[in-house]
Amino acid sequence: MKNRPKPYRVITDSEVEKYAEEHSTTESEVVTKLIHGSDEELDYIDMLSGPLVGNLLQILVQLSGAKNCLEIGTFTGYSAIKMAEVIPSGGRIDTIEMNIRYQKIAQENFQKFGFDDRIQLIKANAREEITKLNKIYDLIYLDADKLYYQHYYDHCIPILKSGGILIADNVLWSAQVLAPEDPKSQALDAFNKQLKIDNRVSHVLLPLRDGCTIVRKK
């Protein structure tokens, strides 16, 4: 894993995770091509959400009927396209990315695979952009700089509809939150603790991949 203290702990046994992936819905040809393309263009692709989280996102979009979705942290476009594959007709995904190289790759993927009519790439610093949004969203996926999860969350809840869903990825940070020492694990631990006492929402933290919290706004 990139940018994490060593040694880190694998949360799920790798063989169990592989079995789970093999016995989940197979990813589309489009998504498979995106993964291979990302792997060729970048030195590492561990920032991709992965099939278990990706399929969970799809199911949550389908169950909630979400038509207006927000993603914070695009990377190469994997999770945005996963959601776009199942979003209802007329639905739209706004996704925010600051990294110029990732912006270019993601935009190319949206156009190449025919999703640019459903996905709007916002090229901006998410920490600043999130304070300007005044649109109400049905579903929000948070997978950006872990140091600022609380900041994102504080600005996401007001623009999330009542009954809406927020998904926060990487909240266990290779289990480093159990004894947080580095800034990111400390920030995530503080975020997890603050979320637990937020009476505006109900939520569950799943030990899925690198930790995934599903939040429902009351």
N, C-alpha and C positions, 0 to 999 in steps of 0.2 A: 504494500500500500504506500502511496506517495505521501510525503509530508506528515508522517506519523512517527511518534517515538518508537524506538525499538527496545526490547521486543514487543510485538503486539500480539494480542490473542485472537485466534480465529473463533468467532462466536458459534458458528454452526460447523459441525464435522463436514469436511469437504466431500466425503462420499455420500453423506446424507443430503447435502445440498445438490450434488450432481443427480442423485436419484429423484429429488423433488423436481428439478428442472426437466428431467427426462419424462416425468409423469405429469407435467403441466402442459397446457396448450402450446403447441409448437409455434415459434415466432414466424412471422410472415417472411416471404422472400425479400421484400423491401427492407425490413429491419435487419435481416441477415446480411444483405449487401451493405447497409449502412455501417454495421459493426466491422465488417471486413475492410471497408474503405477507411474507417477511422483508425483501424489498427495499422494500415499501411501509411497513413499520413502522420500519425503521432507516435511518439516513443512509448507511450503507455495509454491505456484506455480504461484504467480502473475507476475513472470518474463516471463511466456509464452505469446507469442504475441496475442493469442486469435483468434477466428474464423474469425472476420471481417478483421483483418490485414492479417491473414493467407490466406484467400480467395483472398484478394487483391494481395498478393504476387504471388499466382498461376496465376491469370489473367494477371499480368504484365509479368511473365515468358512466358506465352502462346502468348500474343500479340506481345512481342518483339522477340520471337523465341530464347531467350537466351539459349546458350549451355554451356557457361563458367560463373559460378556464384561464388561470394564470399560472405560469411557471417562472420560478425565480432561479436562474442558473440553467442555461441552455446546453452548454458544452457542444457536442456535434449534432444535436437534434434528436437523439434516440428517444427520450421520454416524451418529447413533444409529438413526435410521429406516432408513438404507441398510442397516445391519447387521441390524436387526429384520426387514427384508423377506425375508432369506434364512436367518435363524437356524433351526436344526432345531426341531421340535415340542418344546415344554417348555423351550426355551432362554430365557435372560433376560439383559438388558443393564442393568448398573448404571452410571449416568452422573452425574458430579459437576459442579455448577456453583455458583459463588458469587454472580455478578451477579444481582441481584433482577429486573431487567427481562428478562434472558435466561431466567431460571427461568420467569417467567410465560409468555413466548412459547413456550418449549419445551414446558411442561406442556400448554398449550392445543393445540399441534400434536400431541402424543402422543394426547390425548383425541379431538381432531377427526378424526384419521386412523386411529383405532382401534388404536393400538400401546401403550396404557397397561397392557395385560396382559403385555407383553413387556419394557417399559422402566421401570425404577425411577429416578426423578430424585432424586438426593441433594442437598439444598440445603445446601451447606456449603463452607467453604474447603478446597480440595483438598489444600493443603500440610499441613493438620492432619488431614483425614479419611483420607488415604492411610496415616497412621501407625497408624490404628485398625482397618483392615480385616484380618480374619483368614480370609477366604474364599479359596479357591484358584480362579484364573481360567484359562481356556483361551486367551484372547486379550485383549490390552490395547491400547487406542488412546490415545496420548498427544498431546494437542493443547491444552495449557494455557499458562500463563505461562512464556515461554521462559527467564526468569532462573532458574527452579527445575527445569529438566529433570533435572539430576543428582539432585536431592532426590527427585523423583517416581520416577525410575528405580531408585534405591537401595532404595526401599520397594516397588516393583513386582516386582522379580525374585524376592524371597522368596515372593510370593503368586501367581506364575506357575508353572503346572505344568511339569514336565520335558517338553520337546517343544512347549511352548506358544509362541505368537507375540506379540511386542510390536511395534507400529508407532509410530514417532515422526515427527510431521509438522513441516514448516518448518525442517528441520535445516540448510538452506543459507542461509536468511534473505536472500533476494535477492542471493545470492553475497557478502554482507558478511562471511561467515566466512573468505573468502580473505585479507582484510586487516582483521581485526576491530578496531574502534575504539570502538564504543558498547557499553554493558553487555550488551545482549541478544546481539549477535553474538559477543561475547567468551565469554559463558556457553555459547552453542551450540557454538562452536569447542572449548571445554574439554570439553564433553559428548562431542562427536564423537571427540576424542582419547582420552578415558578409555574410551569404548566399544570403541575399537580394541584396547585391551590387556586387555579383560575376557575371561578364558579360560572363563567360565561359559557363553558364548554364541557363536553364529556369526551374522554379520549382513552386510547389503549396504546401502550408501547409494545410492539411486537419484536422479539429477537429474531427478526428476519434479515438475512444477509448482514448488514452492518447496523441494524436497528432502524425501525420504521414506526413512527407514531402516526396514528390516524386520529384526527380531531374532528368532532362534530359541534358546530356552533348551535347553542340552544335557541 
